[in-house]
Amino acid sequence: MADEPPDESWMTTYADAITLLMAFFVMLLTFAEFDIPAYEDAAAAISSEIGSRDESSPTSELQIILQDVATDMEADQVVSIRKDKKGLIIELKAGAFFKPGRASLKDAAIPVLQNLVQVIAAPRYDYYMIEVEGHSDDDPIHTEMFPSNWELSAARAASVVRYFIGEKVGSHRLKASGYAETHPKLPNRNEQGVAIPENQAENRRVNIRVTPMKTDQREMHDARVAQQMSMQGNSDSDLGGALQKPAEDSAQGESMDNSDGSMSGSLPENN
């Protein structure tokens, strides 16, 4: 009697399982490289087709508004706005916003930055994170305040962040980073090691990254806002109580004054 061939039907199930696992890991990799602005644009396009009306994603809308602000203020030569996989990048040329070797904002740059911040701070964009990156050229700096380009680039980023906070943007949405000369847009020097001034000027910049919040960041943001509203409510309640108490004390004092007056009026005048 001939031996029966081995049962290999399990191979089909095994192959299906391996295929599903491969698909799962491909999906994980896709999510790791998730292009949020592209997703928003696609969602807006689908919504537009379904609803038969023009729709634009919040990120694209924000980009257009910021570009209009820069153009209207004739600052489009020193402010540029572009989109990447994470969100928007607002690039500020350091030469227009800071004095050489300094981290304080120029007075002339304040109106431009103010208008940009006011747009980003609008309630429609509450669910956006704001990361400010400072970049420098490769010329070394050695001052008491800035021993190197690391301190200078970080201080410039922090100056912009402080301005955002001064405009009532929540500090939990903000982040400041300094990269010194490690992320140049263009080569600082030619092959002979000679500096290229125009390239160095391009590399001296501050980037403001505006990116949609992730789910956990939204939850944290909502919790912070709720906490602040609760604290504000308690503060208003305490203030109301403090104002009411002096009013009650004043009324009680007037009552006592009236009572004293009636008693003194009953006393004989010749006493």
Backbone hydrogen bonds in HBPLUS format (Angstrom, degrees):
<---DONOR---> <-ACCEPTOR-->    atom                        ^
c    i                          cat <-CA-CA->   ^        H-A-AA   ^      H-
h    n   atom  resd res      DA  || num        DHA   H-A  angle D-A-AA Bond
n    s   type  num  typ     dist DA aas  dist angle  dist       angle   num
A0011-MET N   A0008-GLU O   3.10 MM   3  5.66 157.9  2.15 113.2 119.5     1
A0012-THR N   A0009-SER O   3.22 MM   3  5.91 146.4  2.34 114.6 121.0     2
A0014-TYR N   A0010-TRP O   2.95 MM   4  6.21 162.7  1.98 154.9 160.4     3
A0015-ALA N   A0011-MET O   2.81 MM   4  5.94 161.3  1.85 148.1 152.9     4
A0016-ASP N   A0012-THR O   3.00 MM   4  6.24 155.5  2.06 146.1 153.0     5
A0017-ALA N   A0013-THR O   2.96 MM   4  6.22 156.6  2.01 148.3 154.6     6
A0018-ILE N   A0014-TYR O   2.96 MM   4  6.25 160.5  2.00 153.2 157.9     7
A0019-THR N   A0015-ALA O   2.95 MM   4  6.13 157.3  2.00 147.0 153.4     8
A0020-LEU N   A0016-ASP O   2.95 MM   4  6.21 157.4  2.00 149.3 155.1     9
A0021-LEU N   A0017-ALA O   2.94 MM   4  6.19 156.3  2.00 148.1 154.9    10
A0022-MET N   A0018-ILE O   2.93 MM   4  6.17 157.3  1.98 148.6 154.6    11
A0023-ALA N   A0019-THR O   2.94 MM   4  6.20 159.1  1.98 148.1 153.9    12
A0024-PHE N   A0020-LEU O   2.87 MM   4  6.08 149.7  1.96 144.8 153.6    13
A0025-PHE N   A0021-LEU O   3.01 MM   4  6.32 160.4  2.05 153.0 156.4    14
A0026-VAL N   A0022-MET O   2.95 MM   4  6.18 148.9  2.05 146.7 156.0    15
A0027-MET N   A0023-ALA O   2.98 MM   4  6.22 151.3  2.07 143.6 150.9    16
A0028-LEU N   A0024-PHE O   3.01 MM   4  6.37 152.4  2.08 145.7 153.4    17
A0029-LEU N   A0025-PHE O   3.02 MM   4  6.22 158.1  2.07 144.2 149.4    18
A0030-THR N   A0026-VAL O   2.93 MM   4  6.17 150.5  2.02 143.6 152.3    19
A0031-PHE N   A0027-MET O   2.90 MM   4  6.18 159.0  1.95 153.4 158.0    20
A0032-ALA N   A0028-LEU O   2.99 MM   4  6.22 146.0  2.11 143.2 152.8    21
A0033-GLU N   A0029-LEU O   3.27 MM   4  6.54 136.8  2.47 139.4 149.0    22
A0033-GLU N   A0030-THR O   3.14 MM   3  5.30 133.9  2.36  99.3 111.2    23
A0034-PHE N   A0031-PHE O   3.15 MM   3  4.73 149.2  2.25 110.5 106.3    24
A0039-TYR N   A0035-ASP O   2.96 MM   4  6.21 152.1  2.04 149.7 158.4    25
A0040-GLU N   A0036-ILE O   2.87 MM   4  6.16 160.0  1.91 158.6 164.1    26
A0041-ASP N   A0037-PRO O   2.90 MM   4  6.15 159.9  1.95 149.7 154.9    27
A0042-ALA N   A0038-ALA O   2.94 MM   4  6.15 157.7  1.99 146.1 152.2    28
A0043-ALA N   A0039-TYR O   2.84 MM   4  6.06 162.9  1.87 153.2 158.1    29
A0044-ALA N   A0040-GLU O   2.84 MM   4  6.03 156.8  1.90 149.5 156.1    30
A0045-ALA N   A0041-ASP O   2.91 MM   4  6.12 153.0  1.98 144.7 152.1    31
A0046-ILE N   A0042-ALA O   2.95 MM   4  6.23 160.7  1.99 152.3 157.0    32
A0047-SER N   A0043-ALA O   2.90 MM   4  6.09 160.7  1.94 147.3 153.1    33
A0048-SER N   A0044-ALA O   2.85 MM   4  6.02 149.3  1.95 143.1 151.8    34
A0049-GLU N   A0045-ALA O   3.00 MM   4  6.29 153.2  2.07 146.8 153.1    35
A0050-ILE N   A0046-ILE O   2.92 MM   4  6.17 161.4  1.95 153.5 158.7    36
A0051-GLY N   A0047-SER O   2.80 MM   4  5.79 163.4  1.82 147.8 153.4    37
A0052-SER N   A0048-SER O   2.81 MM   4  5.43 118.0  2.19 132.9 145.1    38
A0053-ARG N   A0048-SER O   3.25 MM   5  5.06 137.0  2.45 127.7 137.4    39
A0061-GLU N   A0057-SER O   2.89 MM   4  6.08 161.5  1.92 157.1 163.2    40
A0062-LEU N   A0058-PRO O   2.83 MM   4  5.98 157.6  1.88 146.9 153.0    41
A0063-GLN N   A0059-THR O   2.98 MM   4  6.21 155.2  2.04 146.6 153.2    42
A0064-ILE N   A0060-SER O   3.09 MM   4  6.35 160.5  2.13 149.4 153.3    43
A0065-ILE N   A0061-GLU O   3.03 MM   4  6.30 164.0  2.06 153.3 157.5    44
A0066-LEU N   A0062-LEU O   2.95 MM   4  6.11 167.1  1.97 154.4 157.8    45
A0067-GLN N   A0063-GLN O   2.97 MM   4  6.13 156.7  2.03 148.0 154.7    46
A0068-ASP N   A0064-ILE O   2.97 MM   4  6.20 153.6  2.04 146.6 153.9    47
A0069-VAL N   A0065-ILE O   2.93 MM   4  6.26 152.4  2.01 147.8 155.6    48
A0070-ALA N   A0066-LEU O   3.00 MM   4  6.28 165.0  2.02 151.9 154.8    49
A0071-THR N   A0067-GLN O   2.95 MM   4  6.15 157.6  2.00 147.2 153.7    50
A0072-ASP N   A0068-ASP O   2.81 MM   4  5.94 166.6  1.83 153.1 157.0    51
A0073-MET N   A0069-VAL O   3.06 MM   4  6.21 147.2  2.17 146.2 154.2    52
A0075-ALA N   A0070-ALA O   2.75 MM   5  4.91 163.4  1.78 164.6 160.7    53
A0074-GLU N   A0071-THR O   2.97 MM   3  4.92 159.3  2.01 107.1 112.0    54
A0078-VAL N   A0075-ALA O   3.03 MM   3  5.54 150.8  2.12 114.1 122.2    55
A0079-VAL N   A0075-ALA O   2.87 MM   4  5.89 125.4  2.17 150.2 166.5    56
A0093-LYS N   A0078-VAL O   3.02 MM  15  5.22 161.2  2.06 152.7 155.0    57
A0080-SER N   A0091-GLU O   3.07 MM  11  5.19 155.7  2.13 139.9 147.5    58
A0091-GLU N   A0080-SER O   2.78 MM  11  5.19 164.5  1.81 160.5 163.6    59
A0082-ARG N   A0089-ILE O   3.07 MM   7  5.41 158.4  2.12 144.0 150.5    60
A0089-ILE N   A0082-ARG O   2.80 MM   7  5.41 156.2  1.85 160.7 162.9    61
A0084-ASP N   A0087-GLY O   2.88 MM   3  5.52 163.9  1.90 157.5 162.8    62
A0088-LEU N   A0210-VAL O   2.92 MM 122  5.10 168.7  1.93 149.7 148.9    63
A0210-VAL N   A0088-LEU O   2.92 MM 122  5.10 159.8  1.96 138.1 144.9    64
A0090-ILE N   A0208-ILE O   2.85 MM 118  4.90 168.8  1.86 138.7 142.5    65
A0208-ILE N   A0090-ILE O   2.76 MM 118  4.90 159.7  1.80 140.6 147.8    66
A0092-LEU N   A0206-VAL O   2.81 MM 114  5.14 167.6  1.83 153.5 157.7    67
A0206-VAL N   A0092-LEU O   2.91 MM 114  5.14 154.1  1.98 147.1 155.0    68
A0096-ALA N   A0093-LYS O   3.04 MM   3  5.67 144.8  2.17 116.0 124.8    69
A0094-ALA N   A0204-ARG O   3.04 MM 110  5.36 159.3  2.09 126.0 127.5    70
A0097-PHE N   A0094-ALA O   3.11 MM   3  5.15 134.8  2.32  99.2 111.8    71
A0098-PHE N   A0094-ALA O   2.76 MM   4  5.49 151.4  1.84 162.5 162.8    72
A0106-LYS N   A0097-PHE O   2.87 MM   9  5.42 156.1  1.93 138.1 142.1    73
A0102-ARG N   A0099-LYS O   2.99 MM   3  5.26 153.0  2.06 140.9 135.9    74
A0109-ALA N   A0106-LYS O   3.08 MM   3  5.27 142.1  2.22 101.9 112.8    75
A0110-ILE N   A0107-ASP O   3.25 MM   3  5.47 148.3  2.36 104.3 112.8    76
A0113-LEU N   A0109-ALA O   3.08 MM   4  6.32 171.6  2.09 162.0 164.3    77
A0114-GLN N   A0110-ILE O   2.77 MM   4  5.88 158.2  1.82 158.6 165.7    78
A0115-ASN N   A0111-PRO O   3.10 MM   4  6.27 160.3  2.14 146.4 149.8    79
A0116-LEU N   A0112-VAL O   3.13 MM   4  6.40 157.5  2.18 149.3 155.7    80
A0117-VAL N   A0113-LEU O   2.87 MM   4  6.05 164.4  1.90 154.6 158.8    81
A0118-GLN N   A0114-GLN O   2.95 MM   4  6.12 157.7  2.00 148.5 154.6    82
A0119-VAL N   A0115-ASN O   3.31 MM   4  6.51 148.2  2.42 139.0 145.5    83
A0120-ILE N   A0116-LEU O   3.16 MM   4  6.50 167.5  2.18 152.7 155.3    84
A0121-ALA N   A0117-VAL O   2.80 MM   4  5.89 147.6  1.90 153.3 162.8    85
A0122-ALA N   A0119-VAL O   3.18 MM   3  5.48 164.7  2.21 110.3 114.5    86
A0125-TYR N   A0122-ALA O   2.91 MM   3  5.73 157.2  1.96 127.8 133.9    87
A0126-ASP N   A0123-PRO O   3.15 MM   3  5.14 156.8  2.21 116.8 113.1    88
A0213-MET N   A0127-TYR O   2.89 MM  86  5.49 161.5  1.92 146.9 142.7    89
A0129-MET N   A0211-THR O   2.72 MM  82  5.26 159.7  1.76 166.3 161.8    90
A0211-THR N   A0129-MET O   3.02 MM  82  5.26 152.8  2.09 140.3 148.4    91
A0130-ILE N   A0173-ARG O   2.79 MM  43  5.87 168.1  1.81 173.0 169.0    92
A0175-LYS N   A0130-ILE O   3.04 MM  45  6.46 125.2  2.35 153.4 158.0    93
A0131-GLU N   A0209-ARG O   2.89 MM  78  5.01 159.3  1.93 144.8 150.6    94
A0209-ARG N   A0131-GLU O   2.72 MM  78  5.01 170.6  1.73 159.2 155.9    95
A0132-VAL N   A0175-LYS O   2.73 MM  43  6.07 167.7  1.74 168.4 166.1    96
A0177-SER N   A0132-VAL O   2.85 MM  45  6.23 149.7  1.94 163.6 170.3    97
A0133-GLU N   A0207-ASN O   2.72 MM  74  5.01 166.4  1.74 154.4 159.4    98
A0207-ASN N   A0133-GLU O   2.85 MM  74  5.01 150.9  1.93 146.4 152.4    99
A0134-GLY N   A0177-SER O   2.81 MM  43  6.22 158.5  1.85 152.8 160.0   100
A0179-TYR N   A0134-GLY O   2.89 MM  45  5.98 169.0  1.91 161.4 164.2   101
A0135-HIS N   A0205-ARG O   2.90 MM  70  5.30 151.1  1.98 178.3 169.5   102
A0205-ARG N   A0135-HIS O   3.27 MM  70  5.30 145.5  2.39 115.7 125.5   103
A0136-SER N   A0180-ALA O   2.75 MM  44  4.97 163.0  1.78 132.0 128.8   104
A0143-THR N   A0146-PHE O   3.03 MM   3  4.99 168.3  2.04 122.0 124.1   105
A0152-LEU N   A0148-SER O   3.35 MM   4  6.70 163.1  2.38 146.9 151.7   106
A0153-SER N   A0149-ASN O   2.89 MM   4  5.88 171.7  1.90 147.4 150.2   107
A0154-ALA N   A0150-TRP O   3.07 MM   4  6.12 160.6  2.11 146.2 152.0   108
A0155-ALA N   A0151-GLU O   2.89 MM   4  5.94 154.8  1.96 144.3 151.6   109
A0156-ARG N   A0152-LEU O   3.00 MM   4  6.24 154.8  2.07 150.8 157.0   110
A0157-ALA N   A0153-SER O   3.16 MM   4  6.37 157.9  2.21 142.6 148.3   111
A0158-ALA N   A0154-ALA O   2.91 MM   4  6.15 155.5  1.97 146.3 153.6   112
A0159-SER N   A0155-ALA O   2.90 MM   4  6.13 145.0  2.02 143.3 152.4   113
A0160-VAL N   A0156-ARG O   3.27 MM   4  6.58 154.9  2.33 146.5 151.2   114
A0161-VAL N   A0157-ALA O   3.03 MM   4  6.34 157.3  2.09 148.1 155.0   115
A0162-ARG N   A0158-ALA O   2.83 MM   4  6.04 161.1  1.87 151.4 156.1   116
A0163-TYR N   A0159-SER O   3.08 MM   4  6.33 144.6  2.21 137.2 146.6   117
A0164-PHE N   A0160-VAL O   3.03 MM   4  6.41 154.9  2.09 148.8 155.0   118
A0165-ILE N   A0161-VAL O   2.98 MM   4  6.35 160.2  2.02 154.6 159.7   119
A0166-GLY N   A0162-ARG O   2.92 MM   4  6.16 152.5  2.00 144.1 151.7   120
A0167-GLU N   A0163-TYR O   3.07 MM   4  6.38 128.2  2.35 140.0 153.5   121
A0167-GLU N   A0164-PHE O   2.98 MM   3  5.08 136.5  2.17  98.3 111.2   122
A0169-VAL N   A0164-PHE O   3.16 MM   5  5.56 159.7  2.20 142.3 142.0   123
A0168-LYS N   A0165-ILE O   2.95 MM   3  5.12 147.6  2.05 116.0 115.6   124
A0173-ARG N   A0170-GLY O   3.04 MM   3  5.64 162.3  2.07 116.7 122.4   125
A0174-LEU N   A0171-SER O   3.12 MM   3  5.21 162.5  2.15 107.6 113.1   126
A0182-THR N   A0179-TYR O   3.02 MM   3  5.84 162.1  2.06 150.5 151.5   127
A0196-ILE N   A0188-ASN O   2.85 MM   8  5.70 157.9  1.90 157.1 151.3   128
A0190-ASN N   A0194-VAL O   2.93 MM   4  5.51 155.3  2.00 147.9 151.8   129
A0193-GLY N   A0190-ASN O   2.89 MM   3  5.28 163.0  1.92 116.5 121.1   130
A0199-ASN N   A0196-ILE O   3.00 MM   3  5.46 123.6  2.33 112.6 126.7   131
A0200-GLN N   A0196-ILE O   2.98 MM   4  6.22 158.7  2.02 156.6 163.5   132
A0201-ALA N   A0197-PRO O   2.91 MM   4  6.17 151.6  2.00 149.6 157.0   133
A0202-GLU N   A0198-GLU O   3.22 MM   4  6.47 147.8  2.33 135.2 142.9   134
A0203-ASN N   A0199-ASN O   3.00 MM   4  6.31 144.7  2.13 146.1 156.1   135
A0204-ARG N   A0200-GLN O   3.10 MM   4  6.37 133.0  2.33 143.6 154.7   136
A0217-GLN N   A0214-LYS O   3.08 MM   3  5.17 118.8  2.47  98.2 113.8   137
A0218-ARG N   A0214-LYS O   2.90 MM   4  6.20 150.8  1.98 155.5 164.4   138
A0219-GLU N   A0215-THR O   3.04 MM   4  6.34 158.0  2.09 150.6 156.3   139
A0220-MET N   A0216-ASP O   3.03 MM   4  6.24 156.4  2.09 141.8 147.9   140
A0221-HIS N   A0217-GLN O   2.86 MM   4  6.04 156.2  1.92 144.5 151.6   141
A0222-ASP N   A0218-ARG O   2.85 MM   4  6.10 166.2  1.87 155.7 158.4   142
A0223-ALA N   A0219-GLU O   2.99 MM   4  6.17 155.9  2.05 144.7 151.5   143
A0224-ARG N   A0220-MET O   2.94 MM   4  6.18 156.3  1.99 149.0 155.2   144
A0225-VAL N   A0221-HIS O   2.93 MM   4  6.19 162.5  1.96 155.4 160.1   145
A0226-ALA N   A0222-ASP O   2.91 MM   4  6.08 161.0  1.95 148.1 153.4   146
A0227-GLN N   A0223-ALA O   2.91 MM   4  6.07 155.4  1.97 145.4 152.4   147
A0228-GLN N   A0224-ARG O   2.90 MM   4  6.14 159.0  1.95 149.7 155.2   148
A0229-MET N   A0225-VAL O   2.92 MM   4  6.16 156.8  1.98 149.3 155.6   149
A0230-SER N   A0226-ALA O   2.92 MM   4  6.12 153.7  1.99 145.3 152.6   150
A0231-MET N   A0227-GLN O   2.90 MM   4  6.15 160.4  1.94 150.5 155.7   151
A0232-GLN N   A0228-GLN O   2.88 MM   4  6.05 151.9  1.96 144.0 152.1   152
A0233-GLY N   A0229-MET O   2.86 MM   4  6.08 149.8  1.96 142.2 150.6   153
A0234-ASN N   A0230-SER O   2.93 MM   4  6.23 158.0  1.98 150.1 155.6   154
A0235-SER N   A0231-MET O   2.90 MM   4  6.06 152.6  1.98 142.3 150.4   155
A0236-ASP N   A0232-GLN O   2.90 MM   4  6.14 156.7  1.95 147.0 152.7   156
A0237-SER N   A0233-GLY O   2.93 MM   4  6.15 153.4  2.01 144.3 152.0   157
A0238-ASP N   A0234-ASN O   2.86 MM   4  6.08 159.6  1.90 149.2 154.5   158
A0239-LEU N   A0235-SER O   2.91 MM   4  6.09 156.0  1.97 145.5 152.5   159
A0240-GLY N   A0236-ASP O   2.85 MM   4  6.06 153.2  1.92 144.1 151.6   160
A0241-GLY N   A0237-SER O   2.94 MM   4  6.22 156.9  1.99 148.4 154.3   161
A0242-ALA N   A0238-ASP O   2.90 MM   4  6.12 152.9  1.97 145.5 153.2   162
A0243-LEU N   A0239-LEU O   2.93 MM   4  6.17 147.6  2.04 145.5 153.9   163
A0244-GLN N   A0240-GLY O   2.92 MM   4  6.10 147.5  2.02 143.5 152.8   164
A0245-LYS N   A0241-GLY O   3.04 MM   4  6.17 156.2  2.10 149.0 153.5   165
A0248-GLU N   A0244-GLN O   2.93 MM   4  6.28 151.6  2.02 151.4 159.6   166
A0249-ASP N   A0245-LYS O   2.87 MM   4  6.13 162.0  1.90 156.8 162.2   167
A0250-SER N   A0246-PRO O   2.79 MM   4  5.93 151.1  1.87 143.3 151.3   168
A0251-ALA N   A0247-ALA O   2.96 MM   4  6.21 155.9  2.02 143.8 150.0   169
A0252-GLN N   A0248-GLU O   2.90 MM   4  6.15 157.3  1.95 149.5 155.8   170
A0253-GLY N   A0249-ASP O   2.86 MM   4  6.08 151.2  1.94 144.3 152.4   171
A0254-GLU N   A0250-SER O   2.97 MM   4  6.25 153.1  2.04 148.1 154.7   172
A0255-SER N   A0251-ALA O   3.04 MM   4  6.31 150.5  2.13 143.1 151.2   173
A0256-MET N   A0252-GLN O   3.01 MM   4  6.33 155.8  2.07 147.9 153.8   174
A0257-ASP N   A0253-GLY O   2.92 MM   4  6.15 154.6  1.98 146.4 153.9   175
A0258-ASN N   A0254-GLU O   2.95 MM   4  6.19 156.4  2.01 147.4 153.0   176
A0259-SER N   A0255-SER O   2.96 MM   4  6.21 152.2  2.04 144.1 152.2   177
A0260-ASP N   A0256-MET O   2.86 MM   4  6.12 160.1  1.90 152.3 157.1   178
A0261-GLY N   A0257-ASP O   2.97 MM   4  6.16 151.0  2.06 143.4 151.6   179
A0262-SER N   A0258-ASN O   3.10 MM   4  6.39 151.4  2.18 146.5 152.4   180
A0263-MET N   A0259-SER O   3.16 MM   4  6.44 154.2  2.23 148.2 155.0   181
A0264-SER N   A0260-ASP O   2.97 MM   4  6.20 166.8  1.99 153.6 157.0   182
A0265-GLY N   A0261-GLY O   2.96 MM   4  6.08 141.4  2.11 137.6 148.7   183
A0266-SER N   A0263-MET O   3.03 MM   3  5.23 138.9  2.20 100.5 112.2   184
A0267-LEU N   A0264-SER O   3.28 MM   3  5.30 148.9  2.38  96.9 105.8   185
A0271-ASN N   A0268-PRO O   3.20 MM   3  5.63 161.2  2.24 109.3 115.1   186
